[in-house]
């Protein structure tokens, strides 16, 4: 396993697929590793944190023994990217219930607005090297 941050993402979501590709592109230090939320490795990682894999319906950030979901995960991810992206972490000052309401609203509409990811999208070599299996 990796010691760096791990992002668990919805592999069927085109928005999530684009977000993962964005992180890969803007993570020159190659800190992040990835796994689809519905994969066996994700199920094991979530179970190790006492979470039932079927109950998680958001992006997940695992790092240093902590698990973050929804807006906390998204802000934790951008905070680990280089400037100017890390500056988005300043949105942590917005109360979490409000941030999560916005997150949930986008999540409810994501398939309609962005579509579904292509069946078995072919990851770039950079992404493939960072996918956990």
KARAZI-V33770 format. One record per run of one state. SS is the DSSP state (H for helix, E for strand, - for the rest). FROM is the first residue (numbers start at 0). TO is the last residue. If there is no record, write none. Layout:
SS;FROM;TO, SS;FROM;TO
This chain:
-;0;4, E;5;8, -;9;11, E;12;12, H;13;24, -;25;31, E;32;35, -;36;38, H;39;47, -;48;51, H;52;54, -;55;58, E;59;62, -;63;64, E;65;68, H;69;77, -;78;83, H;84;92, -;93;94, H;95;113, -;114;114, E;115;115, -;116;123, H;124;127, -;128;129, E;130;130, -;131;132
